[in-house]
Amino acid sequence: MLDSITIKNIATYDSAGIKMENLKKINFIYGANGCGKTTLSKFIHDSSNPIYATCNLGWKGGLPVNVLVYNKDFRDRNFGKGKIDGVFTLGEATKEEIEKIETMQKDLAELKTKGIEKKASLDKQELTKLQEENEFKEVVWLDVYKENEIDFKEAFRGFLRKDTFKDKILYEYENNKESLLTFEQLKEKAQTIFNSTPTTISPITSIVFNNLLEIENDKIWKRKIVGKSDVAIAGLIQKLNLNDWVNEGRDYITEDEICPFCQQKTINENFKKQLENYFDETFTQDIERVKDVSIEYNSNSQNLQNLLEQIETQEKENPDSKLNIESFSASLKTLINQFAINKELLSNKAKEPSRSIELTSTKEQLDTIQKVIDDANIEIKTHNAIVNDYTNQRNNLVNSIWKYLVEGHHGTIDAFLKKQQGLSKGIEALQKQHKELRGKYSELNKKIKEANKNVTSVQPSVDEINRILKSYGFLNFEIVPSPTEPNQYQILRQDGTTAESTLSEGEATFITFLYYLQLAKGSTQEDNITEERILIVDDPISSLDSNVLFVVSSLIKEIIKSIKNSVGTIKQMILLTHNVYFHKEVSFIDGRTSKNGDTNFWIIRKNNNISSLQSYGMDSPIQSSYELLWKELKNTQQNSGITIQNTMRRIIENYFKILGKYADDDLIKSFDNHQEQEICRSLVCWINDGSHGLPDDLYIEQQEAILDKYLEVFKQIFVKMGHEEHYKMMYRESDDDLAIVA
């Protein structure tokens, strides 16, 4: 069955269009000429046509059913080519053959119902699975992507949509084998690799300081450098501790024998000889060594200091520096102070060789500085390795980031996958069951088609059409099988001449509709006469006389009854008409049932050349003038009371006087006693007076005062005349009906 119809962007339907939902077995659509009914029927007939690309038919269970459309195009297709295709029906089949086919049809219907139910369960499972996927997609988008977007967005390139991000998370969960790094490690690497394409960094020059340490540890510094002790003058010099003073004064001894110390002529050759012997070669060598080593130390320490200060300056200016500049600068500052102290000590030693000194060891500071440089060079080496292998390093980092993210949400992902696995197994089982049902359906349908071939005939359709034609006075033509073409019909006059081209508009319309009804019961193909079908009937009474209108409505009502009772192959009907009388007649069932759960009503209207749809559910929007009078009477309290007398008069005249042939006196005499008769007479006079005259203000006030009294008398007229049930039926009409006056 059809569940819904959507039509837009065609003819008078704009881009918003209309959507007809909640279609039932029987659907009545009323609309004036030109409002879009025929466009609707044409779309249903040829929904695959590209001009209807934005329109849609919604099928129950997603299973399309054969649709048979009656409209003007139907007549042109079937009665405009000089011959008419024969309609196969069950023909002369035996009772047993028909029962066998009917049994198979019931089994087929059951299979179809089971298939629809199974498909509904399958759709529900698939919807649940999709909802779980959407929920999971939102969770990972918020908890994974949004939380890490700032730090790792580069790793997410190519997966910046929710769907692709969700798929990537699941893929990495199953396949990522990278080692797990910490967030800090990943962030540090990301800053190197992601911020910009990295370049190589030159290593920091390592320092060489072993020579300095050797000089600092040289024994010469602790040695007291003095002259020979076995020289005569030695005792005095050493006793007075004048070794350094005398040694320095030697440079002032001249050839004139004047002592540079006492300024007396005491310097003779013997004294000079003793000084030379005292300050011998060993003394001289030690002095020279102190001088040379001091110069070497001062030079090397200054060079090293200059190098370290240069490194400090460069690294401070380098934004990509790997050096721990704080530690480096602190150690360098201490080292410079130590160098300064040692230089002063060396200077003192040179001046006073007899003194014993101990240089400050710079080993700790130099080792610290060297380690800081070594650590920086290790990072530089790692950095340069990344640069030299950037693509691989980048890919490895991306994989490590995904590994970190997956592990951080392991529980959420695992729970989702387990749910999906269970749902997938259920869906797979339902798909298998649905496929089996479809297989059984196809097999049984094939058997039904084979059985139909053996018992079908085109003659019963001919007989039925002719019977109806004769029954309703169409005696001057009939439909007969073609003598030359198998399974074809032709229309003949009584004299045997072809009648198709000479039929009146009404005759052609009527016989076309009769042919359509036979086609609805059978088929032009003998193997599918029992296939389920849907009827779309568009204005079948156009150009028909009023008496034929009732014939057509009677035929359609029989089909409606069979559809409601689920008898036969016709499962649904959509009837479109612009004729109010036909609409009322064909939708009227028994006069007692006001609503039916298998029936829905719509009205299509056109305003400013745009069609729109209004649904009325199970309530027919078409009412007669008589029904409107009762509705107005019932709503007296909501409406003006001025028209109440005219309303009562018209109801009484229509029901009692015109239909029942009762006069006013008959109504009055139906009351039991004189007092009641006078009250009734008063009502009759009141309604006649108010109906034919213009009441003044005083009269209106009196009317409002006595309205309730006369409404009760009005009701009693129906009671006394034995028509209380009619009063009750008409007075409980729904307030929500839309009236279209018939």
Secondary structure, DSSP 8 states (H G I E B T S, - for coil): -EEEEEE-SBTTB-SS-EEE-S--SEEEEEE-TTSSHHHHHHHHHTTTSGGGTT-EEEEGGG---EEEEESHHHHHHHHSSS-EE--BB-TT--HHHHHHHHHHHHHHHHHHHHHHHHHHHHHHHHHHHHHHHHHHHHHHIIIIIIHHHHHHGGGGTT--SHHHHHHHHHHHHHH-------HHHHHHHHHHHTSS-------------HHHHHHHT-GGGTS-----TTSHHHHHHHHTT-HHHHHHHGGG--TT---TTT-SS---HHHHHHHHHHS-HHHHHHHHHHHHHHHHHHHHHHHHHHHHHHHHHHHHH-TT--S-HHHHHHHHHHHHHHHHHHHHHHHHHHH-TTS-------HHHHHHHHHHHHHHHHHHHHHHHHHHTHHHHHHHHHHHHHHHHHHHTHHHHHHHHHHHHHHHHHHHHHHHHHHHHHHHHHHHHHHHHHHHHHH-BSHHHHHHHHHHHHHTT--SEEEEE-SSSTTEEEEEETTS-B-GGG--HHHHHHHHHHHHHHHHHSBSSTT-TTS-EEEEEE-TTTT--HHHHHHHHHHHHHHHHHHHTT-SSEEEEEEEES-HHHHHHHH--SSS----TTEEEEEEEEETTEEEEEEEETS---B-HHHHHHHHHHTTTTS-GGGHHHHHHHHHIIIIIIIS---HHHHHHTSSSHHHHHHHHHHHHHHHHHHHS---HHHHHHHHHHHHHHHHHHHHHHHHTT-HHHHHHHHT--TT----B-
